[in-house]
Amino acid sequence: MTEHPTSHEGRQPLAARPQERTRPRQRDAAVAAAAAATAIPAPAKGPAGAAPDPQAATRREGDRLRFVGAATRRIARGIDLDEIVLGLCRASVPTFSDAILVYLRDPLPVGDERPVNPFVLRLRRSDRLRLTDEETESLSETERLRLPAVDPQADLMPAAELCEVRPGSALAEVLRGVRPVFGDSAAARVALPELLGADRSVPSGHRVILAPLRGRRRVIGAAVFLRGAERPAFEANDLLVAAQLATHTALGIDKAVLYGREAYIADELQRTMLPDSLPQPTGVKLASRYLPAAETARVGGDWYDAIPLPGSRVALVVGDVMGHSMTSAAIMGQLRTTAQTLAGLDLPPQEVLHHLDEQAQRLGSDRMATCLYAVYDPVAHRITVANAGHPPPVLLHLGGRAEVLRVPPGAPIGVGGVDFEAVELDAPAGATLLLYTDGLVESRLRDVWTGIEMLRERLAATARLTGPDHSPPLEALCDDVLDMLGPGDRDDDIALLAARFDGIAPSDVAYWFLDPDDSAPGRARRLARRALGRWGLDDLSDSVELLISEVVTNAVRYAERPVTLRLLRTETLRCEVGDDSPQLPRQRRAKDMDENGRGLFLVNRLARRWGATRLSTGKVVWFEMPTGGR
């Protein structure tokens, strides 16, 4: 049990809100506790033999109804399980009872699923009236006289944390009956020791109501209300009050459990739809952020992606499906998967958007999304961008100038019958490209173009802090961009993708065409040896020549047009061999007498990484070797 200075004790995980744990409101809490002692007054007592006062009874029933209304509103304000249980405890103590125990089934069944056996109740929270000496001293004499006479050091309701409800037991029968019962009833006198523990009992002179908590399908717990001997005893109408409190609490818990399950599913769906981590392709550094619109609406249709392409290129994608729902997230996942498949075919950006548009129309007539698809080539230092109704990207140059790129706006995906246009732009080394969704720049407080201008100014200001010769760190830049959002600016999900263009210098690239004949492997070995010598990588010559010979031999066997050979020197040495045959090579285990089939086996054993990618004009087979000191 955890002592709370304002008057409650309880076991956590129930986290009381910070404002309910602070001391500045202690006097108010004490005054409220004093007034609560008479909130539901006892029956009026007249002279011996006199009839009960009907006006007093009417006032008492009015007070009781007002209490039930306020208590149920407080319980209904809770969203999650702990808030609902806390609402019940704070509404009950001290107005209705001096102490309360709340037991819940462990584990709680969700929806229509069958509960597990055995039937176990766990003490979820225990609250009771407790005032410190400082609080009672601050009260007036009249307020102190109204306080229930509770010993601050006494434990009014000792209870076990776990209780197993055995079939056929007295506790099981009380819970099955659903209706609250007085603690001195025959059934409760046997059921309470089972609930509280064999060696525990209700303190002498105290009154108890045991109220089962029943949800839509089954009993999910129990609440025990207790009054000290100094308080008026519970009346028959108090059973109706306890029943109301128990019913609203149980139904709220049912909703909270279902909401928690849906939120978990939504979080898992969103997590699986977005990339776990970004690749780090040659010549570009990447960073990303994703923020949901609110904690209560975590699922949306925003996504981002970075897809490595042949030739050391990379596709950068940001999209936004309209709406915030499980359906939006599912459509987003389908479109993202489609974009990855189309990128694997190495289609131009405008063609990718065209096929995404067709896919959205197949999903439904009202499936709309915006998307921006860009391809960065680190060798050519160029970027090709196509847009489908998405906010334009912002390019932050090395000197600190931030530029909103002029790209054709296009129509959203799903409209149908619209041509998309791509533009090719310079991507200088050291520049940073920022792709984002409209949640970053548009809100109820500003329109999208005002937000874009704010973003541009924010990027420029950040770049000035790092100086004209250095680019801002990507992770810090993403955080700084999100910091420009003020209170009330989060109306939509936010997806953010930042790309730092490092590029590959022309001196680190070697490129040749080879005729598809028997002399091609030997010529490829000689060209590679010379390039490695220029780069000071002679120690790799033997391995690289062997692997190039095997890959070029395989390409020449099926090619009809010249074979391409390219070497790229960065942190690794990358070799790419392209031909016009769409058939991808497959590694297989050669038999002892086979003359072929060992080339890819050698590549797999000697190279750090290797792969093959189909192009619209054929395929590229590549492998990478470590360069040691670089």
Buried (B, 14 or more C-beta within 10 A) or exposed (E): BEEBBBBBBBEEEBEBEEEBEEEEEBBEBBBBBBBBBEBBEEEBEEEEEEEEBEEBEEEBEEBBEEBBEEBBEBBBEBBBBBBBBBBBBBBBBBBBBBBBBBBBBBEBBBEEEEBEEEBBBBBBBBBBBBBBEEBBEBBEEEBBEBBBEBEEEEEBBBBBEEBEBEEEBBBBEBBEEBBBBBBEBEBBBBBBBBBBBEEEEBBEEBBBBBBBBBBEEBBBBBBBBBBBEEBBEBBEEBBBBBBBBBBBBBBBBBBBBBBBEBBEEBEEBBEEBBBEEBEEBBBBBBBBBBBBBEEEBBBBBBBBBBBBBBBBBBBBBBBBBBBBBBBBBBBBBBBBEBBBBBBBEBBBBBBBBBBBBEBBBEBEEEBBBBBBBBBBBBBBBBBBBBBBBBBBBBBBBBBBBBBBBEBBBBBBBBBEEBEBBBBEBEBEBBBBBBBBBBBBBBBEEBEEEEBBBBBBEBBBEBBEEBEEEEBBBBEEBBEBBBEBBEEEBBBBBBBBBBBBBBBBBEEBBBBBEBEBEEEBBEBBBEBBBEBBEEBEBEEBBEBBBBBBBBBBBBBBEBBEBBBBBBBBBBEBBBBBBBBBBEEEBEEEEEEEEEEEEBBBBBBEEBBEEBBBBBBEEBBBBBBBBEBEEE
